[in-house]
């Protein structure tokens, strides 16, 4: 969601011919970046890790037009997957044994057919 918000913000700033404000306007966070044009003041508030957590658009009088907050993404639990048991060598030996048994069987069947 943060990527989507960043893209929306980027397109918005590009289209409006933005001008970055040098000071914060009644901001709870010193990290908030402010942009303005003739009709709006836009704020971007990042999280500690640098991801955007809030985009606000205000009137020049500082009243809110709307506020975009990306949904929180909960951390996913890692599920441990058990490795398959080490029966591979045993299985290969059993396969080889069966192949040899079948060859011997079919060889005997073919010999009996030739005799008849």
Backbone atoms as SQL, in Angstrom:
CREATE TABLE atoms (id INTEGER PRIMARY KEY, chain TEXT, resi INTEGER, resn TEXT, atom TEXT, x REAL, y REAL, z REAL);
INSERT INTO atoms VALUES
  (1, 'A', 1, 'UNK', 'N', 0.820, -1.190, 0.000),
  (2, 'A', 1, 'UNK', 'CA', 0.000, 0.000, 0.000),
  (3, 'A', 1, 'UNK', 'C', 0.867, 1.259, 0.000),
  (4, 'A', 2, 'UNK', 'N', 2.010, 1.216, 0.677),
  (5, 'A', 2, 'UNK', 'CA', 2.884, 2.387, 0.730),
  (6, 'A', 2, 'UNK', 'C', 3.364, 2.781, -0.656),
  (7, 'A', 3, 'UNK', 'N', 3.673, 1.783, -1.492),
  (8, 'A', 3, 'UNK', 'CA', 4.120, 2.086, -2.857),
  (9, 'A', 3, 'UNK', 'C', 3.024, 2.819, -3.616),
  (10, 'A', 4, 'UNK', 'N', 1.785, 2.357, -3.478),
  (11, 'A', 4, 'UNK', 'CA', 0.655, 2.996, -4.150),
  (12, 'A', 4, 'UNK', 'C', 0.509, 4.441, -3.683),
  (13, 'A', 5, 'UNK', 'N', 0.619, 4.654, -2.392),
  (14, 'A', 5, 'UNK', 'CA', 0.501, 6.001, -1.842),
  (15, 'A', 5, 'UNK', 'C', 1.610, 6.900, -2.359),
  (16, 'A', 6, 'UNK', 'N', 2.825, 6.367, -2.419),
  (17, 'A', 6, 'UNK', 'CA', 3.950, 7.155, -2.925),
  (18, 'A', 6, 'UNK', 'C', 3.745, 7.531, -4.389),
  (19, 'A', 7, 'UNK', 'N', 3.210, 6.599, -5.178),
  (20, 'A', 7, 'UNK', 'CA', 2.952, 6.873, -6.597),
  (21, 'A', 7, 'UNK', 'C', 1.891, 7.960, -6.736),
  (22, 'A', 8, 'UNK', 'N', 0.808, 7.839, -5.953),
  (23, 'A', 8, 'UNK', 'CA', -0.256, 8.856, -5.999),
  (24, 'A', 8, 'UNK', 'C', 0.315, 10.220, -5.624),
  (25, 'A', 9, 'UNK', 'N', 1.083, 10.263, -4.546),
  (26, 'A', 9, 'UNK', 'CA', 1.689, 11.521, -4.113),
  (27, 'A', 9, 'UNK', 'C', 2.601, 12.099, -5.169),
  (28, 'A', 10, 'UNK', 'N', 3.409, 11.240, -5.783),
  (29, 'A', 10, 'UNK', 'CA', 4.344, 11.686, -6.815),
  (30, 'A', 10, 'UNK', 'C', 3.608, 12.286, -8.009),
  (31, 'A', 11, 'UNK', 'N', 2.552, 11.601, -8.461),
  (32, 'A', 11, 'UNK', 'CA', 1.763, 12.112, -9.591),
  (33, 'A', 11, 'UNK', 'C', 1.097, 13.438, -9.237),
  (34, 'A', 12, 'UNK', 'N', 0.594, 13.520, -8.014),
  (35, 'A', 12, 'UNK', 'CA', -0.065, 14.740, -7.562),
  (36, 'A', 12, 'UNK', 'C', 0.906, 15.914, -7.559),
  (37, 'A', 13, 'UNK', 'N', 2.095, 15.705, -7.008),
  (38, 'A', 13, 'UNK', 'CA', 3.079, 16.783, -6.940),
  (39, 'A', 13, 'UNK', 'C', 3.541, 17.197, -8.323),
  (40, 'A', 14, 'UNK', 'N', 3.757, 16.221, -9.199),
  (41, 'A', 14, 'UNK', 'CA', 4.224, 16.519, -10.549),
  (42, 'A', 14, 'UNK', 'C', 3.198, 17.351, -11.301),
  (43, 'A', 15, 'UNK', 'N', 1.918, 17.002, -11.154),
  (44, 'A', 15, 'UNK', 'CA', 0.875, 17.683, -11.915),
  (45, 'A', 15, 'UNK', 'C', 0.587, 19.091, -11.403),
  (46, 'A', 16, 'UNK', 'N', 0.883, 19.372, -10.146),
  (47, 'A', 16, 'UNK', 'CA', 0.502, 20.675, -9.617),
  (48, 'A', 16, 'UNK', 'C', 1.631, 21.691, -9.611),
  (49, 'A', 17, 'UNK', 'N', 2.801, 21.335, -10.115),
  (50, 'A', 17, 'UNK', 'CA', 3.908, 22.285, -10.106),
  (51, 'A', 17, 'UNK', 'C', 4.260, 22.653, -8.681),
  (52, 'A', 18, 'UNK', 'N', 4.677, 21.683, -7.905),
  (53, 'A', 18, 'UNK', 'CA', 4.835, 21.839, -6.459),
  (54, 'A', 18, 'UNK', 'C', 5.957, 22.790, -6.047),
  (55, 'A', 19, 'UNK', 'N', 5.801, 23.233, -4.842),
  (56, 'A', 19, 'UNK', 'CA', 6.817, 24.070, -4.211),
  (57, 'A', 19, 'UNK', 'C', 6.919, 23.582, -2.769),
  (58, 'A', 20, 'UNK', 'N', 8.097, 23.179, -2.364),
  (59, 'A', 20, 'UNK', 'CA', 8.255, 22.637, -1.019),
  (60, 'A', 20, 'UNK', 'C', 8.304, 23.772, 0.007),
  (61, 'A', 21, 'UNK', 'N', 7.553, 23.584, 1.099),
  (62, 'A', 21, 'UNK', 'CA', 7.572, 24.585, 2.170),
  (63, 'A', 21, 'UNK', 'C', 8.777, 24.338, 3.068),
  (64, 'A', 22, 'UNK', 'N', 9.351, 25.384, 3.580),
  (65, 'A', 22, 'UNK', 'CA', 10.554, 25.244, 4.391),
  (66, 'A', 22, 'UNK', 'C', 10.250, 24.988, 5.861),
  (67, 'A', 23, 'UNK', 'N', 9.022, 25.200, 6.280),
  (68, 'A', 23, 'UNK', 'CA', 8.700, 24.996, 7.689),
  (69, 'A', 23, 'UNK', 'C', 7.448, 24.141, 7.830),
  (70, 'A', 24, 'UNK', 'N', 7.344, 23.456, 8.971),
  (71, 'A', 24, 'UNK', 'CA', 6.174, 22.631, 9.238),
  (72, 'A', 24, 'UNK', 'C', 5.016, 23.498, 9.714),
  (73, 'A', 25, 'UNK', 'N', 3.809, 23.045, 9.402),
  (74, 'A', 25, 'UNK', 'CA', 2.615, 23.790, 9.800),
  (75, 'A', 25, 'UNK', 'C', 1.851, 22.958, 10.823),
  (76, 'A', 26, 'UNK', 'N', 1.915, 23.322, 12.085),
  (77, 'A', 26, 'UNK', 'CA', 1.180, 22.612, 13.139),
  (78, 'A', 26, 'UNK', 'C', 1.303, 21.101, 12.982),
  (79, 'A', 27, 'UNK', 'N', 2.508, 20.611, 12.902),
  (80, 'A', 27, 'UNK', 'CA', 2.738, 19.190, 12.670),
  (81, 'A', 27, 'UNK', 'C', 3.114, 18.486, 13.963),
  (82, 'A', 28, 'UNK', 'N', 2.580, 17.308, 14.147),
  (83, 'A', 28, 'UNK', 'CA', 2.966, 16.503, 15.301),
  (84, 'A', 28, 'UNK', 'C', 4.339, 15.873, 15.076),
  (85, 'A', 29, 'UNK', 'N', 4.690, 15.705, 13.825),
  (86, 'A', 29, 'UNK', 'CA', 5.952, 15.047, 13.482),
  (87, 'A', 29, 'UNK', 'C', 6.877, 16.017, 12.767),
  (88, 'A', 30, 'UNK', 'N', 8.118, 16.067, 13.207),
  (89, 'A', 30, 'UNK', 'CA', 9.095, 16.918, 12.530),
  (90, 'A', 30, 'UNK', 'C', 9.495, 16.327, 11.183),
  (91, 'A', 31, 'UNK', 'N', 9.164, 15.053, 10.976),
  (92, 'A', 31, 'UNK', 'CA', 9.528, 14.367, 9.736),
  (93, 'A', 31, 'UNK', 'C', 8.585, 14.703, 8.583),
  (94, 'A', 32, 'UNK', 'N', 7.446, 15.298, 8.886),
  (95, 'A', 32, 'UNK', 'CA', 6.454, 15.592, 7.854),
  (96, 'A', 32, 'UNK', 'C', 7.012, 16.586, 6.840),
  (97, 'A', 33, 'UNK', 'N', 6.816, 16.263, 5.564),
  (98, 'A', 33, 'UNK', 'CA', 7.227, 17.152, 4.481),
  (99, 'A', 33, 'UNK', 'C', 5.990, 17.873, 3.967),
  (100, 'A', 34, 'UNK', 'N', 6.112, 19.173, 3.721),
  (101, 'A', 34, 'UNK', 'CA', 4.975, 19.973, 3.279),
  (102, 'A', 34, 'UNK', 'C', 5.197, 20.494, 1.868),
  (103, 'A', 35, 'UNK', 'N', 4.123, 20.481, 1.070),
  (104, 'A', 35, 'UNK', 'CA', 4.153, 20.992, -0.297),
  (105, 'A', 35, 'UNK', 'C', 2.952, 21.903, -0.463),
  (106, 'A', 36, 'UNK', 'N', 3.061, 22.890, -1.339),
  (107, 'A', 36, 'UNK', 'CA', 1.888, 23.745, -1.553),
  (108, 'A', 36, 'UNK', 'C', 1.848, 24.242, -2.994),
  (109, 'A', 37, 'UNK', 'N', 0.650, 24.586, -3.416),
  (110, 'A', 37, 'UNK', 'CA', 0.456, 25.350, -4.655),
  (111, 'A', 37, 'UNK', 'C', -0.621, 26.386, -4.348),
  (112, 'A', 38, 'UNK', 'N', -1.251, 26.935, -5.356),
  (113, 'A', 38, 'UNK', 'CA', -2.239, 27.997, -5.106),
  (114, 'A', 38, 'UNK', 'C', -3.481, 27.509, -4.368),
  (115, 'A', 39, 'UNK', 'N', -3.829, 26.228, -4.569),
  (116, 'A', 39, 'UNK', 'CA', -5.111, 25.767, -4.033),
  (117, 'A', 39, 'UNK', 'C', -5.014, 24.758, -2.898),
  (118, 'A', 40, 'UNK', 'N', -3.834, 24.251, -2.607),
  (119, 'A', 40, 'UNK', 'CA', -3.764, 23.206, -1.584),
  (120, 'A', 40, 'UNK', 'C', -2.407, 23.179, -0.890),
  (121, 'A', 41, 'UNK', 'N', -2.437, 22.619, 0.312),
  (122, 'A', 41, 'UNK', 'CA', -1.217, 22.323, 1.057),
  (123, 'A', 41, 'UNK', 'C', -1.220, 20.815, 1.278),
  (124, 'A', 42, 'UNK', 'N', -0.139, 20.170, 0.921),
  (125, 'A', 42, 'UNK', 'CA', -0.068, 18.714, 1.003),
  (126, 'A', 42, 'UNK', 'C', 1.031, 18.336, 1.983),
  (127, 'A', 43, 'UNK', 'N', 0.718, 17.399, 2.868),
  (128, 'A', 43, 'UNK', 'CA', 1.723, 16.940, 3.823),
  (129, 'A', 43, 'UNK', 'C', 1.953, 15.444, 3.654),
  (130, 'A', 44, 'UNK', 'N', 3.194, 15.039, 3.820),
  (131, 'A', 44, 'UNK', 'CA', 3.525, 13.615, 3.787),
  (132, 'A', 44, 'UNK', 'C', 4.226, 13.294, 5.100),
  (133, 'A', 45, 'UNK', 'N', 3.691, 12.315, 5.820),
  (134, 'A', 45, 'UNK', 'CA', 4.278, 11.914, 7.095),
  (135, 'A', 45, 'UNK', 'C', 4.848, 10.507, 6.957),
  (136, 'A', 46, 'UNK', 'N', 6.155, 10.355, 7.121),
  (137, 'A', 46, 'UNK', 'CA', 6.742, 9.018, 7.027),
  (138, 'A', 46, 'UNK', 'C', 6.772, 8.317, 8.379),
  (139, 'A', 47, 'UNK', 'N', 6.911, 7.002, 8.301),
  (140, 'A', 47, 'UNK', 'CA', 7.093, 6.173, 9.479),
  (141, 'A', 47, 'UNK', 'C', 8.580, 6.201, 9.821),
  (142, 'A', 48, 'UNK', 'N', 8.986, 5.571, 10.900),
  (143, 'A', 48, 'UNK', 'CA', 10.400, 5.547, 11.266),
  (144, 'A', 48, 'UNK', 'C', 11.251, 4.877, 10.194),
  (145, 'A', 49, 'UNK', 'N', 10.715, 3.871, 9.536),
  (146, 'A', 49, 'UNK', 'CA', 11.469, 3.150, 8.502),
  (147, 'A', 49, 'UNK', 'C', 11.429, 3.859, 7.152),
  (148, 'A', 50, 'UNK', 'N', 10.810, 5.037, 7.083),
  (149, 'A', 50, 'UNK', 'CA', 10.809, 5.810, 5.855),
  (150, 'A', 50, 'UNK', 'C', 9.611, 5.594, 4.963),
  (151, 'A', 51, 'UNK', 'N', 8.716, 4.659, 5.302),
  (152, 'A', 51, 'UNK', 'CA', 7.537, 4.433, 4.475),
  (153, 'A', 51, 'UNK', 'C', 6.492, 5.502, 4.783),
  (154, 'A', 52, 'UNK', 'N', 5.729, 5.867, 3.778),
  (155, 'A', 52, 'UNK', 'CA', 4.694, 6.892, 3.959),
  (156, 'A', 52, 'UNK', 'C', 3.540, 6.295, 4.754),
  (157, 'A', 53, 'UNK', 'N', 3.148, 6.957, 5.836),
  (158, 'A', 53, 'UNK', 'CA', 2.008, 6.467, 6.604),
  (159, 'A', 53, 'UNK', 'C', 0.800, 7.395, 6.495),
  (160, 'A', 54, 'UNK', 'N', 1.017, 8.579, 5.943),
  (161, 'A', 54, 'UNK', 'CA', -0.104, 9.512, 5.862),
  (162, 'A', 54, 'UNK', 'C', 0.161, 10.577, 4.805),
  (163, 'A', 55, 'UNK', 'N', -0.850, 10.821, 3.971),
  (164, 'A', 55, 'UNK', 'CA', -0.796, 11.961, 3.055),
  (165, 'A', 55, 'UNK', 'C', -2.024, 12.803, 3.350),
  (166, 'A', 56, 'UNK', 'N', -1.807, 14.058, 3.674),
  (167, 'A', 56, 'UNK', 'CA', -2.918, 14.950, 3.979),
  (168, 'A', 56, 'UNK', 'C', -2.993, 16.069, 2.965),
  (169, 'A', 57, 'UNK', 'N', -4.200, 16.435, 2.578),
  (170, 'A', 57, 'UNK', 'CA', -4.385, 17.569, 1.673),
  (171, 'A', 57, 'UNK', 'C', -5.283, 18.571, 2.386),
  (172, 'A', 58, 'UNK', 'N', -4.791, 19.801, 2.517),
  (173, 'A', 58, 'UNK', 'CA', -5.513, 20.849, 3.235),
  (174, 'A', 58, 'UNK', 'C', -5.778, 22.038, 2.329),
  (175, 'A', 59, 'UNK', 'N', -6.735, 22.827, 2.744),
  (176, 'A', 59, 'UNK', 'CA', -6.975, 24.119, 2.101),
  (177, 'A', 59, 'UNK', 'C', -5.835, 25.046, 2.522),
  (178, 'A', 60, 'UNK', 'N', -5.579, 26.117, 1.782),
  (179, 'A', 60, 'UNK', 'CA', -4.565, 27.076, 2.226),
  (180, 'A', 60, 'UNK', 'C', -4.864, 27.660, 3.611),
  (181, 'A', 61, 'UNK', 'N', -6.119, 27.578, 4.037),
  (182, 'A', 61, 'UNK', 'CA', -6.493, 28.057, 5.380),
  (183, 'A', 61, 'UNK', 'C', -6.201, 27.013, 6.452),
  (184, 'A', 62, 'UNK', 'N', -5.602, 25.906, 6.055),
  (185, 'A', 62, 'UNK', 'CA', -5.215, 24.793, 6.920),
  (186, 'A', 62, 'UNK', 'C', -6.360, 23.891, 7.350),
  (187, 'A', 63, 'UNK', 'N', -7.584, 24.046, 6.807),
  (188, 'A', 63, 'UNK', 'CA', -8.638, 23.081, 7.109),
  (189, 'A', 63, 'UNK', 'C', -8.460, 21.874, 6.182),
  (190, 'A', 64, 'UNK', 'N', -8.772, 20.682, 6.677),
  (191, 'A', 64, 'UNK', 'CA', -8.517, 19.443, 5.932),
  (192, 'A', 64, 'UNK', 'C', -9.473, 19.271, 4.763),
  (193, 'A', 65, 'UNK', 'N', -8.967, 18.873, 3.633),
  (194, 'A', 65, 'UNK', 'CA', -9.812, 18.393, 2.528),
  (195, 'A', 65, 'UNK', 'C', -9.972, 16.893, 2.691),
  (196, 'A', 66, 'UNK', 'N', -8.863, 16.190, 2.687),
  (197, 'A', 66, 'UNK', 'CA', -8.918, 14.763, 2.990),
  (198, 'A', 66, 'UNK', 'C', -7.554, 14.265, 3.420),
  (199, 'A', 67, 'UNK', 'N', -7.573, 13.081, 4.009),
  (200, 'A', 67, 'UNK', 'CA', -6.375, 12.477, 4.560),
  (201, 'A', 67, 'UNK', 'C', -6.312, 11.034, 4.082),
  (202, 'A', 68, 'UNK', 'N', -5.195, 10.622, 3.532),
  (203, 'A', 68, 'UNK', 'CA', -5.027, 9.241, 3.062),
  (204, 'A', 68, 'UNK', 'C', -4.097, 8.538, 4.034),
  (205, 'A', 69, 'UNK', 'N', -4.558, 7.424, 4.588),
  (206, 'A', 69, 'UNK', 'CA', -3.707, 6.619, 5.468),
  (207, 'A', 69, 'UNK', 'C', -3.680, 5.198, 4.918),
  (208, 'A', 70, 'UNK', 'N', -2.510, 4.717, 4.509),
  (209, 'A', 70, 'UNK', 'CA', -2.428, 3.335, 4.041),
  (210, 'A', 70, 'UNK', 'C', -2.797, 2.378, 5.163),
  (211, 'A', 71, 'UNK', 'N', -3.383, 1.237, 4.783),
  (212, 'A', 71, 'UNK', 'CA', -3.727, 0.218, 5.773),
  (213, 'A', 71, 'UNK', 'C', -2.458, -0.348, 6.384),
  (214, 'A', 72, 'UNK', 'N', -2.540, -0.715, 7.640),
  (215, 'A', 72, 'UNK', 'CA', -1.386, -1.331, 8.284),
  (216, 'A', 72, 'UNK', 'C', -1.253, -2.760, 7.790),
  (217, 'A', 73, 'UNK', 'N', -0.030, -3.154, 7.531),
  (218, 'A', 73, 'UNK', 'CA', 0.229, -4.526, 7.118),
  (219, 'A', 73, 'UNK', 'C', 0.784, -5.250, 8.331),
  (220, 'A', 74, 'UNK', 'N', 0.045, -6.242, 8.799),
  (221, 'A', 74, 'UNK', 'CA', 0.497, -6.985, 9.972),
  (222, 'A', 74, 'UNK', 'C', 1.649, -7.900, 9.578),
  (223, 'A', 75, 'UNK', 'N', 2.538, -8.107, 10.529),
  (224, 'A', 75, 'UNK', 'CA', 3.662, -8.999, 10.262),
  (225, 'A', 75, 'UNK', 'C', 3.139, -10.414, 10.101),
  (226, 'A', 76, 'UNK', 'N', 3.702, -11.096, 9.158),
  (227, 'A', 76, 'UNK', 'CA', 3.290, -12.472, 8.909),
  (228, 'A', 76, 'UNK', 'C', 4.158, -13.409, 9.729),
  (229, 'A', 77, 'UNK', 'N', 3.527, -14.429, 10.264),
  (230, 'A', 77, 'UNK', 'CA', 4.291, -15.411, 11.024),
  (231, 'A', 77, 'UNK', 'C', 4.969, -16.365, 10.055),
  (232, 'A', 78, 'UNK', 'N', 6.176, -16.745, 10.406),
  (233, 'A', 78, 'UNK', 'CA', 6.865, -17.731, 9.589),
  (234, 'A', 78, 'UNK', 'C', 6.459, -19.111, 10.062),
  (235, 'A', 79, 'UNK', 'N', 6.099, -19.949, 9.120),
  (236, 'A', 79, 'UNK', 'CA', 5.706, -21.316, 9.444),
  (237, 'A', 79, 'UNK', 'C', 6.866, -22.224, 9.089),
  (238, 'A', 80, 'UNK', 'N', 7.271, -23.011, 10.064),
  (239, 'A', 80, 'UNK', 'CA', 8.391, -23.910, 9.825),
  (240, 'A', 80, 'UNK', 'C', 7.883, -25.167, 9.133),
  (241, 'A', 81, 'UNK', 'N', 8.513, -25.507, 8.038),
  (242, 'A', 81, 'UNK', 'CA', 8.126, -26.697, 7.280),
  (243, 'A', 81, 'UNK', 'C', 9.161, -27.774, 7.550),
  (244, 'A', 82, 'UNK', 'N', 8.671, -28.928, 7.993),
  (245, 'A', 82, 'UNK', 'CA', 9.589, -30.029, 8.290),
  (246, 'A', 82, 'UNK', 'C', 10.193, -30.577, 7.006),
  (247, 'A', 83, 'UNK', 'N', 11.472, -30.857, 7.060),
  (248, 'A', 83, 'UNK', 'CA', 12.157, -31.434, 5.906),
  (249, 'A', 83, 'UNK', 'C', 11.714, -32.883, 5.733),
  (250, 'A', 84, 'UNK', 'N', 11.662, -33.359, 4.487),
  (251, 'A', 84, 'UNK', 'CA', 11.305, -34.764, 4.283),
  (252, 'A', 84, 'UNK', 'C', 12.356, -35.663, 4.926),
  (253, 'A', 85, 'UNK', 'N', 11.908, -36.793, 5.408),
  (254, 'A', 85, 'UNK', 'CA', 12.831, -37.717, 6.070),
  (255, 'A', 85, 'UNK', 'C', 13.821, -38.280, 5.065),
  (256, 'A', 86, 'UNK', 'N', 14.975, -38.619, 5.556),
  (257, 'A', 86, 'UNK', 'CA', 16.065, -39.100, 4.700),
  (258, 'A', 86, 'UNK', 'C', 15.889, -40.580, 4.362),
  (259, 'A', 87, 'UNK', 'N', 14.931, -40.881, 3.552),
  (260, 'A', 87, 'UNK', 'CA', 14.715, -42.245, 3.077),
  (261, 'A', 87, 'UNK', 'C', 15.076, -42.368, 1.609),
  (262, 'A', 88, 'UNK', 'N', 15.661, -41.336, 1.083),
  (263, 'A', 88, 'UNK', 'CA', 15.950, -41.288, -0.340),
  (264, 'A', 88, 'UNK', 'C', 16.859, -42.430, -0.776),
  (265, 'A', 89, 'UNK', 'N', 17.957, -42.667, -0.043),
  (266, 'A', 89, 'UNK', 'CA', 18.882, -43.741, -0.408),
  (267, 'A', 89, 'UNK', 'C', 18.186, -45.090, -0.371),
  (268, 'A', 90, 'UNK', 'N', 17.373, -45.277, 0.653),
  (269, 'A', 90, 'UNK', 'CA', 16.638, -46.533, 0.788),
  (270, 'A', 90, 'UNK', 'C', 15.677, -46.708, -0.389),
  (271, 'A', 91, 'UNK', 'N', 14.975, -45.637, -0.746),
  (272, 'A', 91, 'UNK', 'CA', 14.028, -45.695, -1.857),
  (273, 'A', 91, 'UNK', 'C', 14.734, -45.990, -3.176),
  (274, 'A', 92, 'UNK', 'N', 15.901, -45.380, -3.393),
  (275, 'A', 92, 'UNK', 'CA', 16.651, -45.627, -4.627),
  (276, 'A', 92, 'UNK', 'C', 17.091, -47.083, -4.692),
  (277, 'A', 93, 'UNK', 'N', 17.559, -47.609, -3.578),
  (278, 'A', 93, 'UNK', 'CA', 17.985, -49.020, -3.543),
  (279, 'A', 93, 'UNK', 'C', 16.801, -49.937, -3.836),
  (280, 'A', 94, 'UNK', 'N', 15.645, -49.632, -3.261),
  (281, 'A', 94, 'UNK', 'CA', 14.450, -50.442, -3.514),
  (282, 'A', 94, 'UNK', 'C', 14.040, -50.368, -4.980),
  (283, 'A', 95, 'UNK', 'N', 14.123, -49.184, -5.582),
  (284, 'A', 95, 'UNK', 'CA', 13.781, -49.036, -6.999),
  (285, 'A', 95, 'UNK', 'C', 14.719, -49.859, -7.878),
  (286, 'A', 96, 'UNK', 'N', 16.013, -49.769, -7.611),
  (287, 'A', 96, 'UNK', 'CA', 16.986, -50.536, -8.394),
  (288, 'A', 96, 'UNK', 'C', 16.716, -52.034, -8.272),
  (289, 'A', 97, 'UNK', 'N', 16.416, -52.454, -7.070),
  (290, 'A', 97, 'UNK', 'CA', 16.134, -53.873, -6.828),
  (291, 'A', 97, 'UNK', 'C', 14.899, -54.319, -7.624),
  (292, 'A', 98, 'UNK', 'N', 13.851, -53.496, -7.613),
  (293, 'A', 98, 'UNK', 'CA', 12.627, -53.824, -8.353),
  (294, 'A', 98, 'UNK', 'C', 12.889, -53.855, -9.854),
  (295, 'A', 99, 'UNK', 'N', 13.709, -52.921, -10.347),
  (296, 'A', 99, 'UNK', 'CA', 14.024, -52.884, -11.777),
  (297, 'A', 99, 'UNK', 'C', 14.748, -54.162, -12.185),
  (298, 'A', 100, 'UNK', 'N', 15.710, -54.558, -11.365),
  (299, 'A', 100, 'UNK', 'CA', 16.459, -55.800, -11.659),
  (300, 'A', 100, 'UNK', 'C', 15.517, -56.992, -11.618),
  (301, 'A', 101, 'UNK', 'N', 14.631, -57.052, -10.635),
  (302, 'A', 101, 'UNK', 'CA', 13.669, -58.157, -10.531),
  (303, 'A', 101, 'UNK', 'C', 12.760, -58.215, -11.758),
  (304, 'A', 102, 'UNK', 'N', 12.286, -57.076, -12.228),
  (305, 'A', 102, 'UNK', 'CA', 11.423, -57.046, -13.415),
  (306, 'A', 102, 'UNK', 'C', 12.178, -57.498, -14.656),
  (307, 'A', 103, 'UNK', 'N', 13.417, -57.046, -14.793),
  (308, 'A', 103, 'UNK', 'CA', 14.214, -57.467, -15.952),
  (309, 'A', 103, 'UNK', 'C', 14.393, -58.979, -15.967),
  (310, 'A', 104, 'UNK', 'N', 14.717, -59.511, -14.799),
  (311, 'A', 104, 'UNK', 'CA', 14.898, -60.969, -14.702),
  (312, 'A', 104, 'UNK', 'C', 13.583, -61.673, -15.016),
  (313, 'A', 105, 'UNK', 'N', 12.479, -61.154, -14.469),
  (314, 'A', 105, 'UNK', 'CA', 11.172, -61.758, -14.704),
  (315, 'A', 105, 'UNK', 'C', 10.829, -61.758, -16.196),
  (316, 'A', 106, 'UNK', 'N', 10.959, -60.587, -16.854),
  (317, 'A', 106, 'UNK', 'CA', 10.618, -60.494, -18.276),
  (318, 'A', 106, 'UNK', 'C', 11.585, -61.301, -19.139),
  (319, 'A', 107, 'UNK', 'N', 12.830, -61.390, -18.716),
  (320, 'A', 107, 'UNK', 'CA', 13.798, -62.206, -19.450),
  (321, 'A', 107, 'UNK', 'C', 13.373, -63.672, -19.412),
  (322, 'A', 108, 'UNK', 'N', 12.934, -64.120, -18.227),
  (323, 'A', 108, 'UNK', 'CA', 12.450, -65.498, -18.080),
  (324, 'A', 108, 'UNK', 'C', 11.181, -65.728, -18.897),
  (325, 'A', 109, 'UNK', 'N', 10.278, -64.741, -18.896),
  (326, 'A', 109, 'UNK', 'CA', 9.032, -64.862, -19.661),
  (327, 'A', 109, 'UNK', 'C', 9.355, -64.956, -21.147),
  (328, 'A', 110, 'UNK', 'N', 10.275, -64.136, -21.640),
  (329, 'A', 110, 'UNK', 'CA', 10.657, -64.152, -23.053),
  (330, 'A', 110, 'UNK', 'C', 11.326, -65.470, -23.436),
  (331, 'A', 111, 'UNK', 'N', 12.155, -66.009, -22.555),
  (332, 'A', 111, 'UNK', 'CA', 12.813, -67.295, -22.830),
  (333, 'A', 111, 'UNK', 'C', 11.784, -68.415, -22.921),
  (334, 'A', 112, 'UNK', 'N', 10.772, -68.393, -22.038),
  (335, 'A', 112, 'UNK', 'CA', 9.726, -69.415, -22.067),
  (336, 'A', 112, 'UNK', 'C', 8.925, -69.324, -23.361),
  (337, 'A', 113, 'UNK', 'N', 8.669, -68.072, -23.832),
  (338, 'A', 113, 'UNK', 'CA', 7.928, -67.889, -25.080),
  (339, 'A', 113, 'UNK', 'C', 8.721, -68.444, -26.252),
  (340, 'A', 114, 'UNK', 'N', 10.041, -68.241, -26.247),
  (341, 'A', 114, 'UNK', 'CA', 10.887, -68.727, -27.339),
  (342, 'A', 114, 'UNK', 'C', 10.911, -70.251, -27.380),
  (343, 'A', 115, 'UNK', 'N', 10.890, -70.893, -26.215),
  (344, 'A', 115, 'UNK', 'CA', 10.908, -72.356, -26.149),
  (345, 'A', 115, 'UNK', 'C', 9.601, -72.937, -26.661),
  (346, 'A', 116, 'UNK', 'N', 8.510, -72.264, -26.434),
  (347, 'A', 116, 'UNK', 'CA', 7.200, -72.774, -26.851),
  (348, 'A', 116, 'UNK', 'C', 7.028, -72.512, -28.289);
